[in-house]
Amino acid sequence: MTAPPDDCLARNDWICGDYLSTRRQILLDAVGQHVQLTVVSVALGLVIALPLALLARRRRWTIGPVLGITTVIYTIPSLAMFSLLLPVYGLSATLVVVGLALYSLTLLVRNILAGLDGVPAEAKEAARGMGYGPMRQLLTVELPLAVPAAMAGLRIATVSAVALTTVGAIVGYGGLGNLIYAGMNAFFKAQVLTASVLCVLIAVVFDVLLLAAERLLTPWRRVVRRPRSARGRRLLTASGRRA
């Protein structure tokens, strides 16, 4: 009876340290491309979504068409989307970036618009009472107050872009998706699992970073915690009794 090989690559194990050590540069290049495609596409989507949301807010009759068109775009399957863009951009990274940016529009536009519509009327009236013009009021009052809703949409759009980037492997620009598809075709277990786990880690890192950015941009939402110590509780109880 033949003994199994000592090399986990030869055994085609799912978890293989040798794969990480021998393909380190390949993995780094794939991660770099994946991150770059995600960041550029979401940034492009945000640049397009913000003016659309402001237009819909200013011209209320455009809300239906804007949300309707972006929703229809979002329902197009990714393979069909890339096929439709292929005659324009060819087999290039631009094709993937534009496709992902289009997918992000419905999430970004809806949440930015919801954030702007959720700004309290009292805040707007106070800004006008202080002599703020429309542009200054938008930049210093309305947009900052709309950050929580906008960031919620941005987080979802970014995580979705991380996942959809893998589909770009069909045109050769899928980041870790290239490794996943190649590994599936060759039934290379370690490559499929490693690239998939890295995709998950990238999505988690992006989500955590955006959540931290949201907290930095919205300091007024931080809740002042009550004292948790026994002394603090006694002081609160004593003050309550005196009252």
C-alpha positions in Angstrom: 0.0 0.0 0.0 1.5 3.3 -1.1 2.0 5.9 1.6 0.4 9.4 1.0 2.9 12.1 0.0 4.3 14.4 2.7 3.7 17.5 0.6 0.3 19.0 1.2 0.4 20.4 -2.3 0.8 17.0 -3.7 -2.0 15.7 -1.5 -4.1 18.6 -2.7 -5.2 19.5 0.8 -7.7 22.3 1.4 -5.4 23.9 4.0 -1.8 24.0 2.9 0.9 26.1 4.4 3.2 25.4 1.5 0.8 27.1 -0.8 1.0 30.3 1.1 4.8 30.2 1.2 5.3 29.3 -2.5 2.6 31.6 -3.9 3.0 34.6 -1.6 3.7 37.1 -4.4 0.9 35.8 -6.6 -1.5 36.2 -3.6 -0.2 39.7 -2.9 -0.7 40.8 -6.5 -4.2 39.4 -6.5 -5.1 41.1 -3.3 -3.7 44.4 -4.6 -5.7 44.2 -7.8 -8.8 43.2 -5.9 -8.5 46.2 -3.5 -7.7 48.6 -6.3 -10.7 47.5 -8.4 -13.0 47.8 -5.3 -11.8 51.2 -4.2 -11.8 52.8 -7.7 -15.3 51.4 -8.6 -16.9 52.5 -5.3 -15.3 55.9 -5.5 -16.5 56.3 -9.1 -20.0 55.2 -8.0 -20.0 57.8 -5.1 -18.9 60.6 -7.5 -21.9 59.8 -9.7 -24.4 59.0 -6.9 -23.9 62.3 -5.0 -25.0 64.6 -7.8 -27.9 62.3 -8.7 -29.1 62.4 -5.1 -28.8 66.2 -4.9 -30.7 66.5 -8.2 -33.4 64.2 -6.9 -33.7 66.2 -3.7 -33.8 69.5 -5.5 -36.1 68.4 -8.3 -38.5 66.0 -6.5 -40.1 64.8 -9.8 -36.7 63.2 -10.7 -36.8 60.8 -7.7 -38.8 58.2 -9.5 -36.8 58.1 -12.7 -33.4 58.2 -10.8 -34.3 55.5 -8.4 -36.0 53.4 -11.1 -33.1 53.5 -13.5 -30.5 52.7 -10.8 -32.7 49.8 -9.5 -33.1 48.4 -13.0 -29.3 48.5 -13.4 -28.8 46.7 -10.1 -31.1 43.8 -11.2 -29.0 43.1 -14.3 -26.9 39.9 -13.8 -23.2 40.5 -13.5 -22.3 38.4 -16.5 -24.9 40.2 -18.6 -23.6 43.6 -17.4 -20.1 42.8 -18.4 -21.2 41.5 -21.7 -23.2 44.7 -22.4 -20.1 46.8 -21.5 -17.7 44.7 -23.5 -18.2 46.4 -26.9 -17.4 49.8 -25.2 -14.5 49.0 -23.0 -13.2 45.7 -24.3 -11.3 43.2 -22.1 -10.0 45.7 -19.6 -10.0 46.6 -16.0 -12.1 49.7 -16.9 -15.0 47.3 -17.9 -15.0 45.8 -14.4 -14.7 49.2 -12.7 -17.6 50.7 -14.6 -19.8 47.7 -14.1 -19.2 47.7 -10.3 -19.7 51.5 -10.1 -23.1 51.1 -11.9 -24.1 48.4 -9.4 -23.3 50.7 -6.5 -25.5 53.5 -7.6 -28.8 52.3 -6.3 -27.4 51.7 -2.8 -25.6 55.0 -2.7 -28.3 57.2 -4.2 -31.0 55.8 -2.0 -29.1 56.2 1.2 -27.7 59.6 0.4 -31.2 60.8 -0.5 -32.6 59.2 2.7 -29.9 60.9 4.8 -30.7 64.4 3.2 -34.4 63.9 3.7 -33.9 62.9 7.3 -32.2 66.2 8.3 -34.4 67.8 10.9 -36.3 70.9 9.8 -35.1 72.7 13.0 -31.5 72.3 11.9 -32.3 73.8 8.5 -34.3 76.7 10.0 -31.4 77.4 12.5 -28.9 77.5 9.6 -31.1 79.9 7.6 -31.6 82.1 10.8 -27.8 82.3 11.1 -27.6 83.7 7.5 -26.4 80.5 5.8 -26.9 80.4 2.1 -28.2 77.2 0.3 -24.7 76.0 -0.6 -23.2 76.7 2.9 -26.2 75.1 4.5 -25.8 72.0 2.3 -22.1 71.6 3.0 -21.9 72.5 6.7 -25.3 71.3 8.0 -27.2 68.9 5.7 -24.4 66.7 4.3 -22.8 66.2 7.8 -26.1 65.2 9.3 -26.7 62.8 6.3 -23.4 61.0 6.9 -24.8 58.1 9.0 -27.3 57.1 6.3 -24.8 57.7 3.5 -22.1 55.6 5.2 -24.6 52.7 5.7 -25.1 52.6 1.9 -21.4 53.0 1.3 -20.6 50.1 3.6 -23.1 47.8 1.8 -21.9 49.0 -1.6 -18.3 48.4 -0.8 -18.8 44.9 0.6 -20.9 44.1 -2.5 -18.2 45.3 -4.7 -15.6 43.1 -3.0 -17.8 40.1 -3.8 -18.7 41.1 -7.4 -15.1 41.9 -8.3 -14.5 38.1 -8.4 -16.8 37.9 -11.4 -14.3 40.1 -13.3 -12.2 37.0 -13.7 -14.2 36.2 -16.9 -12.4 39.1 -18.5 -9.1 38.5 -16.7 -9.5 41.3 -14.1 -11.0 39.7 -11.1 -8.3 40.0 -8.4 -8.7 37.0 -6.2 -11.5 35.9 -8.5 -8.8 34.9 -11.0 -7.3 32.5 -8.5 -10.7 31.1 -7.5 -11.8 30.4 -11.0 -8.4 28.9 -12.0 -8.4 26.8 -8.8 -11.9 25.5 -9.5 -11.1 24.6 -13.1 -8.0 22.6 -11.9 -9.7 21.5 -8.6 -6.8 23.1 -6.7 -8.3 23.1 -3.2 -5.7 25.2 -1.4 -6.0 28.0 -4.0 -9.8 28.1 -3.9 -10.0 28.2 -0.2 -7.2 30.7 0.4 -8.5 33.1 -2.2 -12.0 32.8 -0.9 -10.9 33.5 2.7 -8.9 36.5 1.6 -12.0 37.9 -0.1 -13.9 37.6 3.2 -11.1 39.3 5.1 -11.0 42.2 2.6 -14.7 42.7 3.0 -14.4 42.7 6.8 -11.5 45.1 6.8 -13.3 47.5 4.5 -16.4 47.4 6.6 -14.5 48.0 9.8 -12.6 50.9 8.3 -15.7 52.5 7.0 -17.4 52.1 10.4 -14.5 53.7 12.1 -14.6 56.6 9.5 -18.3 57.0 10.2 -17.7 57.4 14.0 -14.9 59.9 13.4 -17.2 62.0 11.1 -20.1 61.9 13.5 -18.8 62.8 16.9 -22.2 64.1 18.0 -23.6 60.5 18.0 -21.2 59.3 20.7 -23.2 58.5 23.8 -21.8 59.6 27.1 -21.7 56.5 29.3 -22.8 56.6 32.9 -20.3 55.5 35.5 -20.1 51.8 35.8 -18.1 51.5 39.1 -19.7 50.7 42.4 -18.8 54.2 43.6 -20.5 55.7 40.6 -23.6 53.8 41.2 -23.7 54.8 44.9 -23.3 58.5 44.0 -26.1 58.2 41.5 -28.3 56.5 44.1 -27.5 59.0 46.8 -28.2 62.0 44.5 -31.5 60.3 43.5 -32.5 60.0 47.1 -31.7 63.6 47.9 -33.8 64.6 45.0 
